[in-house]
Amino acid sequence: MRRAWRVSDVRSAEKSLMATLPDGTLMQRAAAGLARRCALLLQEAGGVYGARVLLLVGSGDNGGDTLLAGAALARRGAQVRALLLTPERVHLAGLTALRQAGGFTVSDLPGRSDLVLDGIVGIGASGGLRPAAASIVRRLEDLRDRTGNRPPIVAVDVPSGVTVDTGDVPGEAVTADVTVTFGCLKPAHLIGPAATRCGLVDLIDIGLGPALVTDPAVRVAEAADIAGWWPRPGATSDKYTRGVVGLATGSAFYPGAALLSTAGALAGPSGMVRYAGSAHREVVRAHPSVVVADRVADAGRVQAWVCGSGLGTGDQARTELRSVLATALPVLLDADAINLLVGGEHATHLRRDAPLVLTPHDGEFKRLAGEAPGADRAGAAARLAAWTNAVVLLKGDRTIVATPSGEIWANPTGSPVLATAGSGDVLAGLLGSLLAAGMPAVRAAVTAAYVHGLAGRRAAQDGPVTAPDVASALRPVVADLLG
Ligand SMILES: NC(=O)C1=CN([C@@H]2O[C@H](COP(=O)(O)OP(=O)(O)OC[C@H]3O[C@@H](n4cnc5c(N)ncnc54)[C@H](O)[C@@H]3O)[C@@H](O)[C@H]2O)[C@@H](O)CC1
């Protein structure tokens, strides 16, 4: 699992660690790691000796790290030039070290560089980039050669211009090839549009770990976590003990949603899928193992309900929603079921003891929360989770899963190909199967988003992706993960 901490927590950890160390130790460690990573990049491109390295240097310690790393590269024979954004305010020890190593300052972007280090701002940035910094970042494009290639850009700690705690990119920002960060990951490395600005993220250990005593702000599951959490049948398992998932999805108008949520559920770990709704004939024809009924009240026993995808918002849909919310079972509400919550008619049912999962896209989120997720998607998802007492899975390029207590997970496997009709129905079915198999709601949501994302990527290998392609790719993805 990867974890990221907020700036305030990083600052506290740094402070407590610095109290035990000689002045400047952390910066020396950071700069040494940064220089090592840059040297590797230069070696891949022909060598450190003689390479032209450009440092973009802001006024804080982020600029200091950059100057010290530049000094180390200059000592190895690189031609290091520093463009100081505020020459009147610069990290003096860093600048002295650079000059002593043979580096020098320049007053404008040079015509050619082999590597650029972005040390304009790090975790001390506030607001969007100031005009001088924004203008330099815009002009980084000028470094492209005739063939359109530009030198690799290494962001120091975070790409300048991103909002570190939310992953928002409010204006001009650096798009890095590699981001070398120190001590721990920060939210911008994992969430929001900032995450895609980071390129490869390389974490340098500066000894901060033991001092990070707060809960992480963002967590990201890895393949080993998913494989470890995925429920597997044992020798004594039967179809009931593996969990039965019930689907109250689809309608005469949207039979496809019923088929797609069923296909998603069948790829999950539960032992049986029950479908309840008006598309029951289509479902059993396409998926003979599914046990069908035409309404929730007649469906038989299940261990979790999925309700909403393609359900419509008429009287029948309201009855079905009321029925599933009245159970003492885990319930996932998607699409139309979320729309039916708007207006508060079902609000009293949300205060339930059994787990509740909501899977809105931005439009559904806005209708339910009263405002769009905005720039701080993780914060917005956490607020909705606290308000509804539900695990909220907010769909997006980096899908967010938030719990009522404020725990945030970001999904790393997202893919734009998942933005296709019916893809959410597949996700809902899969997530419902994980709930029915007994997984805690937050893990079920994180696992479903992860596997669904991989399935989208796998399906994309064969051309344009439709929701049935995503559903078909789920099983091979699960097989790969469980190895
Ligand atoms: N504190 C520590 O112990 C360590 C800090 N390290 C480095 O120090 C950095 C943090 O240093 P600082 O706290 O000095 O902060 P930064 O260097 O990130 O930025 C603060 C400076 O940038 C200017 N600034 C703020 N917002 C701006 C904006 N929107 N546009 C342009 N300029 C802006 C401010 O005037 C201030 O001088 C980290 O990101 C990391 O690179 C590392 O050396 C590791 C250890």
The ligand as an SDF file (V2000), in Angstrom:
LIG
                    3D

 45 49  0  0  0  0  0  0  0  0999 V2000
   11.6720   21.2230    5.7990 N   0  0  0  0  0  0  0  0  0  0  0  0
   12.5320   20.2070    5.6580 C   0  0  0  0  0  0  0  0  0  0  0  0
   13.0480   19.6480    6.5850 O   0  0  0  0  0  0  0  0  0  0  0  0
   12.8600   19.7240    4.3300 C   0  0  0  0  0  0  0  0  0  0  0  0
   12.4150   20.4410    3.2340 C   0  0  0  0  0  0  0  0  0  0  0  0
   12.7850   20.0750    2.0240 N   0  0  0  0  0  0  0  0  0  0  0  0
   12.4860   20.9280    0.8680 C   0  0  0  0  0  0  0  0  0  0  0  0
   11.9320   22.1440    1.2630 O   0  0  0  0  0  0  0  0  0  0  0  0
   10.7360   22.3900    0.5560 C   0  0  0  0  0  0  0  0  0  0  0  0
    9.8690   23.2870    1.3320 C   0  0  0  0  0  0  0  0  0  0  0  0
   10.5890   24.4750    1.4800 O   0  0  0  0  0  0  0  0  0  0  0  0
    9.9300   25.8470    1.9070 P   0  0  0  0  0  0  0  0  0  0  0  0
    9.1250   25.6500    3.1080 O   0  0  0  0  0  0  0  0  0  0  0  0
   11.0170   26.8330    1.9870 O   0  0  0  0  0  0  0  0  0  0  0  0
    8.9240   26.1580    0.7500 O   0  0  0  0  0  0  0  0  0  0  0  0
    9.1080   26.1510   -0.8460 P   0  0  0  0  0  0  0  0  0  0  0  0
   10.5000   26.2520   -1.2410 O   0  0  0  0  0  0  0  0  0  0  0  0
    8.3130   25.0350   -1.3460 O   0  0  0  0  0  0  0  0  0  0  0  0
    8.3240   27.4620   -1.2680 O   0  0  0  0  0  0  0  0  0  0  0  0
    8.3200   28.6100   -0.4710 C   0  0  0  0  0  0  0  0  0  0  0  0
    8.8540   29.7820   -1.2190 C   0  0  0  0  0  0  0  0  0  0  0  0
    8.1920   29.9170   -2.4720 O   0  0  0  0  0  0  0  0  0  0  0  0
    7.5210   31.1680   -2.5660 C   0  0  0  0  0  0  0  0  0  0  0  0
    6.1650   30.8600   -3.0400 N   0  0  0  0  0  0  0  0  0  0  0  0
    5.1210   30.4190   -2.3170 C   0  0  0  0  0  0  0  0  0  0  0  0
    4.0490   30.2360   -3.0940 N   0  0  0  0  0  0  0  0  0  0  0  0
    4.4200   30.5460   -4.3550 C   0  0  0  0  0  0  0  0  0  0  0  0
    3.7360   30.5550   -5.5940 C   0  0  0  0  0  0  0  0  0  0  0  0
    2.4550   30.2130   -5.6740 N   0  0  0  0  0  0  0  0  0  0  0  0
    4.4180   30.9400   -6.6980 N   0  0  0  0  0  0  0  0  0  0  0  0
    5.7130   31.2820   -6.6190 C   0  0  0  0  0  0  0  0  0  0  0  0
    6.4060   31.3250   -5.4590 N   0  0  0  0  0  0  0  0  0  0  0  0
    5.7700   30.9370   -4.3350 C   0  0  0  0  0  0  0  0  0  0  0  0
    7.4940   31.7390   -1.1850 C   0  0  0  0  0  0  0  0  0  0  0  0
    7.6940   33.1490   -1.2790 O   0  0  0  0  0  0  0  0  0  0  0  0
    8.5970   31.0470   -0.4420 C   0  0  0  0  0  0  0  0  0  0  0  0
    9.7870   31.7780   -0.4610 O   0  0  0  0  0  0  0  0  0  0  0  0
   10.2060   21.0140    0.2690 C   0  0  0  0  0  0  0  0  0  0  0  0
    9.2940   20.9880   -0.8010 O   0  0  0  0  0  0  0  0  0  0  0  0
   11.4850   20.2750   -0.0330 C   0  0  0  0  0  0  0  0  0  0  0  0
   11.8640   20.4810   -1.3730 O   0  0  0  0  0  0  0  0  0  0  0  0
   13.7050   18.9840    1.8080 C   0  0  0  0  0  0  0  0  0  0  0  0
   14.9620   19.5420    1.7810 O   0  0  0  0  0  0  0  0  0  0  0  0
   13.5880   17.9400    2.8490 C   0  0  0  0  0  0  0  0  0  0  0  0
   13.6720   18.5050    4.2040 C   0  0  0  0  0  0  0  0  0  0  0  0
  1  2  1  0
  2  3  2  0
  2  4  1  0
  4  5  2  0
  4 45  1  0
  5  6  1  0
  6  7  1  0
  6 42  1  0
  7  8  1  0
  7 40  1  0
  8  9  1  0
  9 10  1  0
  9 38  1  0
 10 11  1  0
 11 12  1  0
 12 13  2  0
 12 14  1  0
 12 15  1  0
 15 16  1  0
 16 17  2  0
 16 18  1  0
 16 19  1  0
 19 20  1  0
 20 21  1  0
 21 22  1  0
 21 36  1  0
 22 23  1  0
 23 24  1  0
 23 34  1  0
 24 25  1  0
 24 33  1  0
 25 26  2  0
 26 27  1  0
 27 28  1  0
 27 33  2  0
 28 29  1  0
 28 30  2  0
 30 31  1  0
 31 32  2  0
 32 33  1  0
 34 35  1  0
 34 36  1  0
 36 37  1  0
 38 39  1  0
 38 40  1  0
 40 41  1  0
 42 43  1  0
 42 44  1  0
 44 45  1  0
M  END
$$$$
